[in-house]
Amino acid sequence: MSSVIRLAALIVIMIAVFGFLPDQAAEAQAVCKDYVTGLGTIKSPIGTGNAGFGFAVGYYTPTSRLRGAMAIIDWTGGFFMKTLTVDAYNGYHCVGPNGICADRIWGGDAQVVWPGFSGVVPYQVEVIDWGPGTSPMDDYIHITAFGYISVGLINRGDIAIHNQDTAPGCQ
């Protein structure tokens, strides 16, 4: 268990020192009237296996209400999460080591099952879509919920922004 705590502490320190990505320069934050979908796996932050995720979050049309759903299963770490609400959805236009990207962040409340705990907790998810012409494995996801912190490139699957908003900070 102490290795998990050390890994979580290292990730928190890296985020505090470097920001989300060391080379990323985010522009204006905006409420982006688009939506993002993703399905795939990432390396488990706790064990030697993978964590699977799936989501669809945002505004289906610019006049739609905010809604979404997400589920995460990390069998190795014993972590399971399904969203109950999506209370905020924002975006950044970003520039990183692979060029131009689109960054979306959302959060709300989720039902979480974790060794020794089952209940409703706040969560936050951030994803980066590097856009057409890049490898889906360049897409990035950051999940935080009740001590579970997973940050990394997806190793299978894809993240895509649909009906991308052209407002400043979204494109």
N, C-alpha and C positions, 0 to 999 in steps of 0.2 A: 504494500500500500504506500510506503514512503516514496517509491519510484514514481507513482502516479502523482503524488503531491509535488515532487520535484519537477516533473514534466509540466504540470499545470503552472507552477511558479515560473518556470523558464518561459513558457508561452506568454504569460502575463507581462513579464519583464520585457520580452522582445516587442510586444505590442506597445508597451509604454514608451520604450526607447525609440523604436523605429517607426511606429505607426503600424497600420495593418500590413502593408508590404513595404520593405525598405526603400524601393525605387518608385513607389506610387506617389504621384502628386495629384490629389483630388481637387477638383474645382468646386464650384458652388453646389451646395446641397439643395435639392428641390423635391417637391412632391411631384413625382412623375406619374402621369396618368397612362401607364402601360402595365404589362404584367410579365412575370417571369415564371418559367417552368424549369424543372430539373428532375433528373432521375439518374441515380448512379451509386457508386461506392467510393469511400475514402478509407484511408488507413485508420484503424481504431486508435484513439489516443491512449488507450489503456492496455490493450493486449496485442497479440500478434496477428489478429484477423482484420477483417474489414467491417465497416459500419455502412449499412445501406440507407439511402434517403430518397424521398420523393416529395415534390411540392408543386403547387400552382398557386401563386399569390399576386395580388395587385388589382388593377382596374381593367376588366375585360374590354370596356370601351371607355373613352374619356368621360362619359356621363354615368358610367356604372358606379355602384358603391364599392368600397374597398372590401374585399373578401379573399379567402384563401384557405388552404389546408396543407399540412406538412406532417410527415411521419419519419421517424428515424429508428432504426433497429441496430443496436450494437451488441450482438450475441456475446462477443468476447468479454466486453466490459459489463454486461448485464444491464445496459441502459436502453430504455424504450421511451419514446416521446411521441405524442400526437398533439397537434395544436387544437386549442379550443377557440381562440380568438386571434384576429390580426388587427391590432389597434393602430399601427403606424406603418407606412411604406414610403421610403424616401430613396433618392438616388443621387449618385455622383457621376460626373463625367471624369474619367481618370486616365492618366498616362503612366504606363509602367514599362518594365523591361521588354515586353512584347508589343509595345505600341499603344494604340488607343483602345480603351476598354470602357465598359459600362458597369457600374457598381450599384447594386440595390441592397437596401437594408430594411428589414421589417421585424416586428416584435409584437408580443401580446402575452397571453397565458396559455400554458400547455399542461396536459396530464403527463406526468413523468413517473416511471418506475425505475428505481435505482437500488442497488443492494442496500437494504435497511430503510428504504423510503419509498412511499407511494403517495402522490398528491399533486396538487395544482401549484405551479410555480411560474414566474415570468421567464421569458426566453427572448433571445435576439439571434437573428440569422443575417449574415452578410454574404452575398455572392458576387462574383465578378465573371462577366461574360466577355471574352476577348473578341467575339464577333465572328462573322463569316471569314473563311480562309485560314483560320487558326485551328490547331488541334483541339478537340473537345477536352483533352487532358491538360490543357493550359487553363481551363476554367477552375475557379477557386471557390471554396466555401468555408465559412467560419460559423460555428454553432456554439452558443453559450446557453446553458440551462442548468441551474442548481448544481454547480460544481463540475458539470461536464463541459469541457472546452475542447473542441475539435477544430483545428485550423489546418487546411492543406489543399493541395491540388487534388481534383478528383482523379481516380485511377481507372474508372470505367463510367461511361454515361456521358451526359451533356447538360449544360445549363444554357438556356436561351431566353432572350428578352423579345417579347412579341409586341407589335404595334408600338414600337419605341417612340416615346414622347420626344419632340424636338425642342422643348423648352430649354432655356439655359440651365446647364447642370445635369440634364437628362440624356442628351445625345451622346 
